[in-house]
Amino acid sequence: MQEVPALKVGPLMDDLNGIKDAFLYVEDGKIMHYGAMSRMPETLKNMAENPVLQSGEVVDATGRYIMPAFCDSHTHLVYAGSREQEFTDKIKGLSYQEIARRGGGILNSAKLLSQTSEESLYASALGRAREIMSQGTGAVEIKSGYGLNPQDEIKMLRVIARLKESTPLTVKSTFLGAHAFPARYAEDHNGYVEEIINEMIPMIASEGLAEYIDAFCEDGFFSVEDTDRIFNAGMKYGLRPKVHANQMGFSGGVQVGVKYGAISVDHLESTGPEEFEALKNSDTIATILPGATFFLNMEYAPAKQMIEYGIPVAMASNYNPGSCPSGSLQFQMALACIAMKLTPAQALNACTINGAFAMGVDDILGAITPGKQANLILTKEIPSIDFIPYAFTTPFIERLYIAGKEI
């Protein structure tokens, strides 16, 4: 792949800038040089052909592809337990909102998390981190949001910090205290918003535990006014917004996200002309989460129309126990192609370079560009990149490199 712009928009989302019969040179964990084999510098050619001169491994990639590792910009990777009973409830016809009103959903996860030690929480999250790396992810954003009280939100964020230190993944941390209203504030929503603003945000900022602040801006969850107040408070402590927006309906989440310069607005199943206009020429990227749409059996976001409108689109897994218990971006690519009519190239750009933008690492990750970190997938022998979403349960990764080291 050739050097690409920092963000893919419009027709550029269909361009992978591929080079056939190419070389790629990595040194000290960074991409240093690449191009057609016919233009390989003599110094590199001599190193590749002479074992005495080799300072590292020479890999023969004949019949394979080298591509950027995935950048998963929206996950809830840290959680306790599972929620397969709710899966059965959905099959029996209960809606997401009905399950939530019965104490299920996010509140169920919050109850389980409060009963789980930090060590157990870390161990389970570490397993998921290893799982997503095995599926090609080299960078991940992870949210809190299953604590819903100061001590448990901080517990989650400390686990995220440990994952950042103990895995090779590039990890970005997001504070999502505004995920749901806990039972103790069922009749006093303003009281919980005040707790987020006056207790949680200052404590989290004092420990440097988050880079972003998020809110579930939806009917029955956090209103535009709640979200506005929370973002205003978070930004005073240097937390840039991200938003759960327009999953269940036209919530106003897109507009409040754009107002505060959110790095991304995510979900977007309900998106129309007003949202398109708000996003057009903004600094906020639209992020689709087709796995959650699939799992909840909802209408998909109009991603194809967004791309045609000139809105940059990213794609993430939304790995979580309630609406998408999967971190496979290969599967997300397949859903984007089959249900949303994105081309395989558009889907791949959405979860590499545009995914990197949606988590603030596009300067170092997401594309094969000199100077960027060598987070790379070496595929198995496959006929084309299109094969990846086409054969969506077939393992396609031969090797994953993060910062130039094989994982």
N, C-alpha and C positions, 0 to 999 in steps of 0.2 A: 504494500500500500504506500502511496505517495504522501507527502506532507499535505495536511488538510487544514482548513480554517478552524478557528476555535469553537465554532458552533455551526451545525448543519441546519439550514433553513430552506424551505421551498424545494425547488428542483435539485438543490445540492444534497437533499436527503436521499436521493436515489443514486448517488455517486459514491462508490467505494474506492476510487482511485487505485485500482489494482495494478500490480506489476507482475507479469509472468516471468519465470526463470530469473528470480531475484536473489540478492544476498541481503543480509541484515547483520550489522556488527554492533555488539553490545559490550560496554566496558564500564566497570564499577556500578553496575545496576542501571545504567542509562543507555538509551539508544544513541549511538554515535554516528552511524552512517548506514545507508541502504541505497538500493538502486538495482538496475538491471545487471545481471552477471557479466554482460559484455562490457560494462563500464566499471567493474570492480577495480579499485586501485591496486597497483602491483604489490604494495606492501601488505595489503590484506590477502591477496592471492597467495603470496609467498607464505604467510602465516598459516593459511588454510591447508596448504599442500605440504608444509614442512613441519613434522612433529616437534623438531627441536625448537622452532620459533613459536610454537603455540603456547599461549599463556592461559588458555582456557579450553573449553570443549568446542569442537566443531560438529555441528549437527547437520546431517543430510536430510533436507525437507522435501526431497523429490516426491511429487504427487500429492503434496500436502499444502495447507495454507497456513500462513502466519497472520494472525489478526490480533487486535487489542483485546485484552481481558475485559470482561464485563464490569460496568460500574453500576451497582444497584443502589439507586438514590432514595429508596423509600422502603424501609423494613421495620418490623417490630420483633427483632431477633431474640430479644431477652424477654422471656416469659416463663411462667411455671405451669406445668401440667398441659393438658390438651382439652379440647371441647368437642369430642366426637358425638356426645349426646345431643348437642345443638345441631350437629350435622343431620342427625336422624330427625330432630324436630323440624328442620327445614324441609326434609323430604316429606314429612307429614303435613306440610302446608303453612307452618308458622313463618311469619315474616321476621326480618332482622329486628325491626322495632318491637314486635310482640315478644320476642325472646328477651330483648333488653328490658322491657317492662316487667318481666317475670324474674328479674335478678340475674339473667344470663348475660351473654355477650361480654362486654368490657368489665362489668361489675363482677362477673364470675372469675375472670382472669385476675382481677384485683384481689379478690378473696383468696385465691390460690397463692398469689404472690406474697401476700402478707404472712402466710403460713410457711413460707419457704426461706431458708437461710441464704445469705449472700453466697456462700460456698456452693450450695446446691444449684442456685440460680446461675452462677458462673459456669459450673460444670455442664449444665444442659445447653447454655448458650455457646460454649466452646464447641460442643458437638455440632451445633447448627452452623457455626462459622466454618468448621472443617467440611461440612456437607456442601456449603455454597462454593467453597474453593474447589472442591472436586467437580463442580458443575461449571467452572470457568469464571467465577467472580473474583476480582482482585481488589475491589474497593466497595465499601458498603456504608450507607448511612443507617444508624440504628436509633430508634426513638425510645424514650421512656413512655409513661402513660398507663401502665397497669398498676401503679402505686396509688395514685389519687390521694396521697397524704404526704407531708414533707419527708418523713423518714423512709418511706418505701420508694418514692420517686428518686431520692438520693441514692438509695440502695441500687436501684436499676442503673442509674447513671454511673455509679462506681463500677458496676459490672462491665458496662460499656467501656469505661476507661481501662479496665484490666484486659479486655479483649484487644484494645488498641495496642497495649504493651506486649501482650503474649502471643499475638498472631502476626503473620506478615502482612495481613490485610491493611490497606489504608482505611481507617474508620473515622467517620464523622458522627458526632453525637447531637441529638436533638431532644430538647425538653418538651414533653407533650403532657404536662399536667392537665391541660384542657382537653382531655380525651372523652370524659364522661363526668357526670355529677355523682359523687359518692353518696351512699345511702344516708349518711349523717347530714347531708345538705340537700336532701330530696325536696324539702320545702323552702329552701333558702339558697337559691342559685347564686344570688349576689354575694352571699357569705363565702361561697367557695371561690368565686372570682377574686374576692378580696384576699383570701388565703393564698392563692397563686401569686397575686401581685405583691403582697406585703411580706409574705414568709418564704415561699418557695423560690421565687426568682432571686431575691438577694442571697439566700443560702447557696443556691446552685452557682451563682456568679462568683461568690467569694471563694469557692473551691475550683473554679474554672472547669466545671463538669459538662458544659454544653456549649456548642457553637451556634446552634439554631434554636428557635422557639416555634412551636406548632400549636394549632388549635383545630378541633373537629367542628368546623362551622357548618352546622346542619340543623334543620328543624328538629326540635326535641333534644338537641345537644347544646352547642354554644352559639348564641346569636351573633349577628354582625357587630352589635354594640359590645357584647362580651369580648369578642375577638379583637375589636379595635382597642379596647382598654388593655387587654393582655399584651398585644403587640407593642403598644405605646410604652408600656412598662418594661417589657423585655429589651426593647431597642435602647433604652437608657443604660442598660448594662452590657451593651454590645452584642446582643443576641439578634441575629437576622431572622426574619420570619420565613416559615414554610407553612402551607395551609392544606388541610383536608377540606376540599371544596367541592360542592355540587355533586356529591355522590347520590344522595337520595332525592334531590330536587334542586330548584333554582334558589340557592341559599344566600347569594350575595358574597360567598366566600372568595370568588375570583376577584371581584372588585376591591374588597378590603385587602386582599393579598397584593394586588397591583398598587393600591394606594400606599402601602408601607414598603414597597420595593421587595416583596418576597422573592427569594431565589427561585421558588417553584410553587405552583398550585397543583394539587394532586387529586386524582380520581376523575372528575369532570364528565361523568356520565350525562349529566344535565348541563349542556352548554349550547348557547344560542348566539344570535347576533350581538347582543350586548356584551357577552363574555368575549366573543371574538374581537370586538373593537377594543375592549379593555386590554387584551393581551397583545394586540398588534402594536409593534414598535415599543413595547414595554421592556423592562429588564427582567421580566418574570417568564420562566419557561413552563409550558404546559406539560404535565407528567401523567401519562396514562398508566393504569394498573389493571390490565385485562384479566389477570388471574382472579382478582376479587370479583370482578364483574361476572366472570364465568361461574365461580363458586356460589355466588348469590343469585345466579340466574336472572341478571338484570340486563337492561339495554346498554350496549357498549357506547363509550364516548365517541364522538364524531371526529376521530383522529385524522382520517383521510381528508376531511374538509378543512381541518385546522392546517394541515400541511399545504393544501392548495391555496389557503388564505394567506400563507406566508408566516404562520406562527410556528416557531421551533417546538418540536415535540420530543420529549424524553419518555422512557418506559422503564418501569421498575417492577419488582416482584410483589411488594407489600407482604412479604413473608410474615405471617402472624397466625395465632391459633384459631381465630374465629372466622375469617373471611378469605384466607388464602394460605393454607398450611403447606406452602411449597416455595422454595427459593430458586427454582429452575428458570433462568432467563431464556433457555432454549424453548421451554414450554410457552413462556410469555410471547416470544417471537412467533411461535406457531399460532397462538390465539390472535395476535395482531394481524397476521397474514390472512387467516381463515375468516375470522369474524369481523375484522375492521378494514380489511382489504388493503393493508399496507403491503408494499413489496418487501421481499426479504432484505433488500439493501436498506430500505427505510427503517425496518424493524431493527436491523443490526446497528445502524447509526443512532437510533433512539436509545439503545442500551449500552453504547460505548461512549462516543464523544459527547452526545447530548446528555446522557446520564451523568457523565463527569461534570458537565456544566451545572446540572441540577443539584449536585452536592458540593460544588465549589472547588473541584480539583481539576478542571479542564486545563489549567496551566501546566500540570504535570502528568496527567493521565488521559486515557480515552482515545488516543490515536498513535499511530506509528510516525513519530516526528522526532528529529534530532534534538536531544536535550531532555526529552521526556523520560520518565521512569519506564523501565522495560517490564511492564506488565503485559504479558503476551500469552496467547494460546497457540500452540502448535497442534493443528488438527490431525486426525487420522487421515488415511487416504480416502478422500471424498470427491465426488465428481464436480461439485461446485459449492459455493457458499449457500446457494438456495437449498441445498440438501439439509442444512441444519434445521430450519423450521419444518421442512417437508417430512423428514424422518424424525419426528419430535420426541420419540422415546429411545432412539438409537444413540448410544454414547459416541460423541464425535471428537472428544479431546484426547490427544495422545500425551501431551505435556502441558502443564501450566507453569509459567514463570512469573514470579512477583519480584520486582526490583532485580531482575536478571537471574534469580535463583530458582531452580526447579522445585516445585512444591510437591 
